Structures are given as C-alpha cells and as structure tokens.
Amino acid sequence: MKTLSSSPWIGPVLALAGGAILAFGLPVLVGDQAYLLRLATQLALLVTLAIAWNLVGGFTGYPSFATAAFFGLGAYAIAVAQQAGWPAWSGFLLAAVLSALLAAPFGFAILRLRGHYFAIASLMLVTILKEVTTGWSDLTGGGMGINLPGAGGNPTAIATVALETMVILAAAALALSMIVAKGRLGFGLACIRMNETAAMGAGIDAPRLKTIAFTLSAAICGLAGATYARWIGYIDPSDVYDVMWSVRPIIAALIGGVGTVFGPVVGSIVYIAFEELMWRNLLTFGTGALGVLIALLVLLLPAGIIPGILRRRAS
Amino acid sequence: MSASLLAQVLANGLLLGGLYAAVAAGFSLVWGVLNVVNMLHGSAIVLGSYAAWFASARFGVNPFLSAIVVGPAIGLLGWAVQRFVIQRVITAPVLITLVLTFALDLILNNGMINAFSADYRKVPPVTGAILTFGPIGLPLDRVLAAVAGVVVTLAVHAYLNNSRLGRAIVAVRMDRETSMLMGVKVEHIYAVTFGLGLALAGIAGCLMAVVFPISPLNSSGYLGIAFVACVLGGLGSIVGAIVGGIVLGVVESFGAIFVGPEYSVTVAAVLLIAMLLLRPQGLLGRAGYE
C-alpha cells in the first residue's frame, strides 16, 4: 500500500479516471437541463485555464496575463480550420500546436523580465493578437467574428459534447500539473520561484524550464479556446481576446491557493458559485461586486483556501 | 508623402504626447516609489473627465479651471485608498498588489458605468479657435491641453526636487530602508505619493476631457498609454514620463498613417515589448537607481 500511494503516477491516473467518470457521468445526471450543462462546462473551462495559468503564475512565480492570448488563438485556429473544411481533431491539434509555437519564442524572450515588467509584456500579447485578428479579416472575418460550420444542430447535443470535452481537458490538465509538480520540472520551477539567481547558480537551466512551463500552459489554453469555440459556435475578437479570460483564472487560483496542485480546482468552484450568485442578484453591479470579493480575498486570505487550511492544521 | 503632411502628423503627435505625459506621470511616480502597478489609474483619469464634464455642464466651468479642484479631490481619494486599503498588502508579492488594484478598478469602473452609463459624452469646446502655422492647422484647445499637461508634470517634478516632502519621496524611491533609518515615515510617504499620483490622474482626466469624448470604456486604453509611456521614459522618472509620452504620441500618430489607425495599440505594444527587451531601464534610465 505504501509503495502504491507513494508512486508518482497514482495521482495523475486517478485524476484521469475521475475525469472520465465525470465527463460521461455528468451528462447522464444533468440530462438536457441547459442551465446546468452550461454551468458545468464553464466550471470545467475555468478549472482548465486556472491549472494552465498555475504552471507559470504559481509553480514558476511569473504573473502571466497571456492566458487570453492563447485562449483566443486556439479558438480562432479551430474556427479557421473548420471554415477550410478540416476535421475537428485536426482543428484541436492546430490550436495546441499554434499556441505552443507562438509561446515558445515569445515566452523565451519575455521570461527574462521579472515582476511587473513580465506581467505587462504578457498582457500586451493579448492586445496584439486581438488587433491582428481584427485586422486580418480575409482569414478571420475581422470584427464581425466567425462562425464554426458544423456547429449547427441540436443545442443539447452540442452542449453535452462540449461538457465532455471540457471535463476531459480539465482532468488531463490536472494530471499534467500533478506530474509536473512531482517531477524534476516542478522541482526546478520551484527553485526558480524561490530564488532564480541561486537556482541558476545551482545549475538549473532557468530559461529553458521557464519556457517549457510557459509553452505547456499555452498549449492547454489553446485547447481550451478551441473547445470553447466549438461549444459557442460563433466567436469574435472582443469575446475570445477579452482580458477577463486572463484575469478569472488568476482569481480562481488566488482563491484556492497559488502554486498548489488543487488550489485552482477549489478556487474555480468557489469563484463560479460566487459569480452565479452575483449575476443573479446584482445584475448591474456584478463586476463591481466581483471587485469587492477580490479585494476582500486579497486583504483577508492572501495565501488562498488550501494553504490557509494546511496552516491551520499545522498550528 | 508631402512635407506639410509630415509636419502636420508630427505636430498632432507632439500634442497627443503632451497629454500622454500627464496620463503617465502619476502612474510612473506610484510605480517607482511604491513598486505598485496601479491598475486603478485609468479609471481615476475617467473619473477626472466626468468631474470636468459635470463642472462644465452644471456650472459652466471649463476643464482647465475645474482641474484645480478636481485634481486635489481625486488625490485625497487616492490618499485614503492607499492609507486604508493598499497599505495592508504593500509588502506582498507583485501579483497581490496587482490583483488588488485591479479589483479596485473593477469597483470604480462599474460604479461609473452605473452612475453615468457607458455613453460617450463631450465637453463643449473651450475656445474653438484654430491656430495656423503655414500649412499646419492646430486646434487651440488641443494646444492648451498639451501645454497644460507638460506644465503640470514639470511642476510636480520641481516639487519633488525642491520641497522637503518631495525630497523625502525621492529618497524613498531611491532606497526605502535607508530613508527609514533617516527618519522618513515611509507609510506616510506612500500615502502621499499615491495621492499625488491620483491627483495627476484627475488633472489628466480634465485635460483629456477637453480633447476626447468621455466614457468609462476609455479606462483600459488610458492604462495602456500610461504603461507604455512609463516604460519608454524610464520607471519612476517624471521627466521620463514626459519623454515617453511624447515619443508614444509621435509614434502613434505616424503609425496611424503608415500602418493604419486600427493597429495603433499593436504599434504601441510592439514598441513596448521591444523596449522592455532591449533597454528595460527606459530611454532616460531609471532616475535615482543603481
């Protein structure tokens, strides 16, 4: 039993198995209740993005705001691929590969910057991609947006497939995050987070590890964007390149605990629950109420829920 | 392209740059002294614009005059926000202060959308005159706003260099620990600096209201301008904000002609990232560091 529980593969395998059960169990439970389907898919999407962000923002300690850039790029990649008549799987592949191909050189360049400078440079990527997508209207439809052909049909069927895809993606991201956290990569990233100069001195190839983490994160975000585009069926630049796609995962990770494996999952659940309550009861001040929640969270529970619980148990 | 058109584009860029200097100065000051990227800055500028619009519509006071009251009022608000909210996490990692000011920005921006709606409003022209220099035509309002932007920014620079409190602010920017040992109350300096930064934002808002339509949706654009101008000029340096603002204004103005106005933010962003990678200390270097 001891050898089983200490095996580094047991967690990821459990995550994937749990994901598979959830992915195909949830639609049976939920049936055709459109509201619950939407809520569950949104939750799985946020969990995916929060875990992806956590690889860079949590494990490595670089506050990235580029999530929305790769999310939007993935969404547009699959939309353009489908317009050209490619099958769905190749659209997903294109989304992941394009995001990774953009992230590797861009990440390598801007991961030399630290703190606020890195945050701003990563945020700028969102703006650049948004304007380029809007401007390149031959390919992307510009500001008018783009339809995903084949997305028509029974809305419940589309929503169910979207939920299944999104949950499996979330589970895969969680499994990957576990493997990274336990492995050499995660150890190297933790060293970089704590003291990058010392890590370099100890022989850790910091630029390479940071770029790997950034690229992995971007590929996951690209896949999440592709799933989102197929779910929604119609995307435009101001939707998929919205900065809130960068900010919400950060808030979710902050709520749960930045740099922990399960923090992004717990945080996403709390965040989605809060957002639903706010939007239903405070329609016109929803964003403002979200601001109040975030401010209180940062002031009262800066480390997040999971580290908060662990600390209480330790004392 | 004819020489007169080039001159006109350059003049437009310079005028834009004067305004951008005022937009960036307060942001740069807060970043340099507190090491806080103030995401609230853009919304504070919009708040200043609304105050100017209100003064103009209700009392018939033009934005140049109302700035004298609006600036200090928003500055007082900034002092309180720093003293009672941000100060509590001032030593936390970058991500925490960034997220906190972002949350404050959501609250202020949503509040303004509720109070004023997202519709665009416009302050009526102050003079309406157009100056002509040969082939170049410049609206007098724009010239006045740009000049006022640079003058206010230079006034803050002079204040920092010549007053007791100003020297203390610069001392904290250079070396927080040593200035503490010299008896500077750092907490107090932080609150005053944040107040000064938001006062500058309020004044910049009044000046922007002279030239541009007002809407809460402008706030993220203003924040972007502040970011870029600040990094271009050099972090924490007031003169750097003027240089950065003017460079950005001219680059944007020419970018609109050569690349197209729809790519104005991309031009600024590429400039910013190139600058961060090649010369992160800014064109003028980081005043009071190293």
Boltz contact constraints between the chains, C-beta under 6 A:
constraints:
  - contact:
      token1: [A, 63]
      token2: [B, 94]
      max_distance: 6.0
  - contact:
      token1: [A, 63]
      token2: [B, 95]
      max_distance: 6.0
  - contact:
      token1: [A, 109]
      token2: [B, 277]
      max_distance: 6.0
  - contact:
      token1: [A, 113]
      token2: [B, 276]
      max_distance: 6.0
  - contact:
      token1: [A, 115]
      token2: [B, 94]
      max_distance: 6.0
  - contact:
      token1: [A, 116]
      token2: [B, 37]
      max_distance: 6.0
  - contact:
      token1: [A, 116]
      token2: [B, 94]
      max_distance: 6.0
  - contact:
      token1: [A, 117]
      token2: [B, 276]
      max_distance: 6.0
  - contact:
      token1: [A, 120]
      token2: [B, 227]
      max_distance: 6.0
  - contact:
      token1: [A, 121]
      token2: [B, 273]
      max_distance: 6.0
  - contact:
      token1: [A, 121]
      token2: [B, 276]
      max_distance: 6.0
  - contact:
      token1: [A, 124]
      token2: [B, 269]
      max_distance: 6.0
  - contact:
      token1: [A, 124]
      token2: [B, 272]
      max_distance: 6.0
  - contact:
      token1: [A, 124]
      token2: [B, 273]
      max_distance: 6.0
  - contact:
      token1: [A, 127]
      token2: [B, 265]
      max_distance: 6.0
  - contact:
      token1: [A, 127]
      token2: [B, 269]
      max_distance: 6.0
  - contact:
      token1: [A, 128]
      token2: [B, 266]
      max_distance: 6.0
  - contact:
      token1: [A, 128]
      token2: [B, 269]
      max_distance: 6.0
  - contact:
      token1: [A, 131]
      token2: [B, 263]
      max_distance: 6.0
  - contact:
      token1: [A, 131]
      token2: [B, 265]
      max_distance: 6.0
  - contact:
      token1: [A, 131]
      token2: [B, 266]
      max_distance: 6.0
  - contact:
      token1: [A, 135]
      token2: [B, 262]
      max_distance: 6.0
  - contact:
      token1: [A, 284]
      token2: [B, 114]
      max_distance: 6.0
  - contact:
      token1: [A, 285]
      token2: [B, 110]
      max_distance: 6.0
  - contact:
      token1: [A, 287]
      token2: [B, 106]
      max_distance: 6.0
  - contact:
      token1: [A, 287]
      token2: [B, 110]
      max_distance: 6.0
  - contact:
      token1: [A, 288]
      token2: [B, 107]
      max_distance: 6.0
  - contact:
      token1: [A, 288]
      token2: [B, 110]
      max_distance: 6.0
  - contact:
      token1: [A, 288]
      token2: [B, 111]
      max_distance: 6.0
  - contact:
      token1: [A, 290]
      token2: [B, 106]
      max_distance: 6.0
  - contact:
      token1: [A, 291]
      token2: [B, 103]
      max_distance: 6.0
  - contact:
      token1: [A, 291]
      token2: [B, 106]
      max_distance: 6.0
  - contact:
      token1: [A, 291]
      token2: [B, 107]
      max_distance: 6.0
  - contact:
      token1: [A, 294]
      token2: [B, 103]
      max_distance: 6.0
  - contact:
      token1: [A, 295]
      token2: [B, 100]
      max_distance: 6.0
  - contact:
      token1: [A, 295]
      token2: [B, 103]
      max_distance: 6.0
  - contact:
      token1: [A, 298]
      token2: [B, 96]
      max_distance: 6.0
  - contact:
      token1: [A, 298]
      token2: [B, 99]
      max_distance: 6.0
  - contact:
      token1: [A, 298]
      token2: [B, 100]
      max_distance: 6.0
  - contact:
      token1: [A, 299]
      token2: [B, 88]
      max_distance: 6.0
  - contact:
      token1: [A, 302]
      token2: [B, 92]
      max_distance: 6.0
  - contact:
      token1: [A, 302]
      token2: [B, 96]
      max_distance: 6.0
